[in-house]
Amino acid sequence: MDKRAFINKKPTNGAFRQQRLRAWQPVLRPTVVIPTLFVIGILFVPIGGVLYWNAGRSFTLQVDYTQCGNYNEPTYLAPSMYQYRFSSSPYDDVHNNAGLAPSTQPPTFYASNASSYADPSEPTFQFNSHWPIQQCTIDFSVPSTLKAPVYLFYRLTAFYQNNNQYIKNFDASQLAGDPVDAGSAGYFCDPLASEGGKVIYPCGLVANSMFNDTVSNLTSIEGTSAGSTYAWQKDGLAWPHDERKYGTTRYSIDQIVPPPNWQPRYPNGAYSAQYPPPDLGTTMDRLKVWMTLAALPDFMKLMGKNDQQDLVAGRYRLKVDLNYDTRTYNGKKWLVITTESSLGTRNFFLGLTYMGAGGLCLVIGTLFFVFHLKNPRTMDHWQPTSRAGSVKTSEKASNEASKEASSSNAVDQSSH
């Protein structure tokens, strides 16, 4: 057989293919390792202390209202359905509600029928095709005053926004305002790209599944401030770099229809001059926040905020429209009222991690230092010797040995 018919698979004679690239192997001497451990420890311990102290300045209240629709009379919540974290230590985070004063009333909730939305100022979704709707009334106590800014989040569990099909099911050009046709929208948004020959706006699974429970402002129900309200700001919730992704649509109303889950909020399930599509360029921050997808199935998203007014200690009431049923997929929905400081929200774990890592480096560095004082090593232990150097050393040693042997022979012969 002709050897030229075979393909030559021999690698080229290069430094990379023949593993002749230069390499650097650090020599971890005690004089380098011990100071490095001390520097890491000295930096990490105070950083962790600051983060720990900062976490204690942030307070959180959470209420699980998933089952509210099953109760038509005010019902106290079980301890597992609410969380108060108002202490400056992580004790409340480990032992749920352990730091709560005995005089603090647990939250209550109940559902009733309503013929108007909890938030009449909501810029979209003011129509409903199936009045009345279920509305949940929640009463809860704030043990101590929460300093502004105060944030309102909703928390969902068992909702996988990181699903491979879900996470890419939207059209970025359409959200930016471009009037993409049904074919282009179908490439990204299938199976929710078009309906009845019209393009769904906004298309895709992400927009269709947007969390749409609406929440009222807080109303004080006891004390001298009974009847006063604490208002939530519903705009300016999205990050500036997310705001730039959205724009006013250039579709005409007769070209588009709402997503299937939005259609009950529009007459005949269609946009009209009286109920136009949302202007994503200037409004609908709740959609922009929802479109920022979460990596984990248990997540919180911003729903409202108050940057100016402190939330004074007392008993408050709010109402929630029960539009979003998480029980169909065995999930839960929570309302979360929280504060934050300049370094973020309540997270003792990060501070403890920094302090633990820094303390461990200091302990190991101290042990190494003591061992090095008791059993020091000279630099001869750390000098790397190349193969060529070892060969030359062995040759030199053999030459010296032969010289010594010849000189000893000469001395013996002279003595004879």
Rosetta blueprint (number, residue, H / E / L):
1 M L
2 D L
3 K H
4 R H
5 A H
6 F L
7 I L
8 N L
9 K L
10 K L
11 P L
12 T L
13 N L
14 G L
15 A L
16 F L
17 R L
18 Q L
19 Q L
20 R L
21 L L
22 R L
23 A L
24 W L
25 Q L
26 P L
27 V L
28 L L
29 R L
30 P H
31 T H
32 V H
33 V H
34 I H
35 P H
36 T H
37 L H
38 F H
39 V H
40 I H
41 G H
42 I H
43 L H
44 F H
45 V H
46 P H
47 I H
48 G H
49 G H
50 V H
51 L H
52 Y H
53 W H
54 N H
55 A H
56 G L
57 R L
58 S L
59 F L
60 T E
61 L E
62 Q E
63 V E
64 D E
65 Y L
66 T L
67 Q L
68 C H
69 G H
70 N H
71 Y L
72 N L
73 E L
74 P L
75 T E
76 Y E
77 L L
78 A L
79 P H
80 S H
81 M H
82 Y E
83 Q E
84 Y E
85 R E
86 F L
87 S L
88 S L
89 S L
90 P L
91 Y H
92 D H
93 D H
94 V H
95 H L
96 N L
97 N L
98 A L
99 G L
100 L L
101 A L
102 P L
103 S L
104 T L
105 Q L
106 P L
107 P L
108 T E
109 F E
110 Y E
111 A E
112 S E
113 N E
114 A E
115 S L
116 S L
117 Y L
118 A L
119 D L
120 P L
121 S L
122 E L
123 P L
124 T L
125 F L
126 Q L
127 F L
128 N L
129 S L
130 H L
131 W L
132 P L
133 I E
134 Q E
135 Q E
136 C E
137 T E
138 I E
139 D E
140 F E
141 S E
142 V E
143 P L
144 S L
145 T L
146 L E
147 K L
148 A L
149 P L
150 V E
151 Y E
152 L E
153 F E
154 Y E
155 R E
156 L E
157 T L
158 A L
159 F L
160 Y L
161 Q L
162 N L
163 N L
164 N H
165 Q H
166 Y H
167 I H
168 K L
169 N L
170 F L
171 D L
172 A H
173 S H
174 Q H
175 L H
176 A L
177 G L
178 D L
179 P L
180 V L
181 D L
182 A H
183 G H
184 S H
185 A H
186 G H
187 Y H
188 F H
189 C H
190 D L
191 P L
192 L L
193 A L
194 S E
195 E E
196 G L
197 G L
198 K E
199 V E
200 I E
201 Y L
202 P L
203 C L
204 G L
205 L H
206 V H
207 A H
208 N H
209 S L
210 M L
211 F L
212 N L
213 D L
214 T L
215 V E
216 S L
217 N L
218 L E
219 T E
220 S E
221 I L
222 E L
223 G L
224 T L
225 S L
226 A L
227 G L
228 S L
229 T E
230 Y E
231 A L
232 W L
233 Q E
234 K L
235 D L
236 G L
237 L L
238 A L
239 W L
240 P H
241 H H
242 D H
243 E H
244 R L
245 K L
246 Y L
247 G L
248 T L
249 T L
250 R L
251 Y L
252 S L
253 I H
254 D H
255 Q H
256 I E
257 V E
258 P L
259 P L
260 P H
261 N H
262 W H
263 Q H
264 P H
265 R H
266 Y L
267 P H
268 N H
269 G H
270 A L
271 Y L
272 S L
273 A L
274 Q L
275 Y L
276 P L
277 P L
278 P L
279 D L
280 L L
281 G L
282 T L
283 T L
284 M L
285 D H
286 R H
287 L H
288 K H
289 V H
290 W H
291 M H
292 T L
293 L L
294 A L
295 A L
296 L L
297 P L
298 D L
299 F E
300 M E
301 K E
302 L E
303 M E
304 G E
305 K E
306 N E
307 D L
308 Q L
309 Q L
310 D L
311 L E
312 V L
313 A L
314 G E
315 R E
316 Y E
317 R E
318 L E
319 K E
320 V E
321 D E
322 L L
323 N L
324 Y L
325 D L
326 T H
327 R H
328 T H
329 Y H
330 N L
331 G L
332 K L
333 K E
334 W E
335 L E
336 V E
337 I E
338 T E
339 T E
340 E L
341 S E
342 S L
343 L L
344 G E
345 T L
346 R L
347 N L
348 F H
349 F H
350 L H
351 G H
352 L H
353 T H
354 Y H
355 M H
356 G H
357 A H
358 G H
359 G H
360 L H
361 C H
362 L H
363 V H
364 I H
365 G H
366 T H
367 L H
368 F H
369 F H
370 V H
371 F H
372 H H
373 L H
374 K H
375 N L
376 P L
377 R L
378 T L
379 M H
380 D H
381 H H
382 W L
383 Q L
384 P L
385 T L
386 S L
387 R H
388 A H
389 G H
390 S H
391 V H
392 K H
393 T H
394 S H
395 E H
396 K H
397 A H
398 S H
399 N H
400 E H
401 A H
402 S H
403 K H
404 E H
405 A H
406 S H
407 S H
408 S H
409 N H
410 A H
411 V H
412 D H
413 Q H
414 S H
415 S H
416 H L
